[in-house]
């Protein structure tokens, strides 16, 4: 089999190929950022109930949400809110006054 016969039987048509163009999607049509939502929930639980583990989990989910961010405008607001709750929980847990009945 020669090289000419294989190129003559090639079914692809280079002239019909078009470059990929991503379609524009509205911000409200994007899928839900579950890791950002979980980060907010853990952050609020860390502040309200003073759970250290919850505040640390909020930081981890913030990092995951930041790494998988799709829409900068809306996701950055949610990530920044979750990060503030997480840091607020950690500061109140480690540097705040001790809880009554807490073990040292």
C-alpha positions, 0 to 999 in steps of 0.5 A: 500500500503506498502513501498516495492511496492512504491519503486519497482515501482519507475521509476528513475534509480540512476545509470543513473544519471550524475552530471551537468557539465556547458559547456564552453562558449567563452567570445565573445559568452556571451550575451550583458551586457546592464546595463554596456553599459547604465552605459557607456552612462550615464557616458559619458553624465554626463561628456560631458553635466555636468548632475548630474543625468546622473552621478548618474545613471551611478553609479547605473548601474555600481553597477547593472552591477557589481552585475550581472557580468558573465565574470570577464575579459571583464565585469570588463574593461567595469565597470571600464570605466563606473565607471571612467566616472561617478566619473569624472562627479560627481567630475566635477559637484560638485567640478569643476568651475561653468557653465556660466549662472548656477543658485546657 
